Amino acid sequence: MQWQLRCPACGTDSVENKDFAPDHEVATVHPDRDDYDSPLGTRGGYVRVDLTCGEGHGFAFIIGNHKGAEFLGVVARG
C-alpha cells in the first residue's frame, strides 16, 4: 500500500524534504517516553520527517505508536 502526501495548507502534491542538503537531517527519531509529547498527542516513540511544498508551506509527517497501535499524521509547522 502507498499514499502520496499532499500539503495540508494548499493541497499540492509537490512535496519534498525541508531544506534538502547533505548535512541537514530531515528525519528525527524521538525516543519512547511516558510523556504525551508527540505532535500527534500520543505517548511513546515517534519519527518526524520535516517537509515543505512547492509553495513554501512547512509541515511534518509523523509516525508514532501508543500501546500497540501505530499512528500516521501530518502536522503543520508554525
C-alpha positions, 0 to 999 in steps of 0.5 A: 500500500502507498499514499502520496502526501499532499500539503495540508495548507494548499493541497499540492502534491509537490512535496519534498524534504525541508531544506534538502542538503547533505548535512541537514537531517530531515528525519528525527527519531524521538525516543519512547517516553511516558510523556504525551509529547508527540505532535500527534498527542500520543505517548511513546516513540515517534519519527518526524520527517520535516517537509515543505511544498512547492509553495513554501508551506512547512509541515511534518509527517509523523509516525508514532505508536501508543500501546500497540497501535501505530499512528500516521499524521501530518502536522503543520509547522508554525 
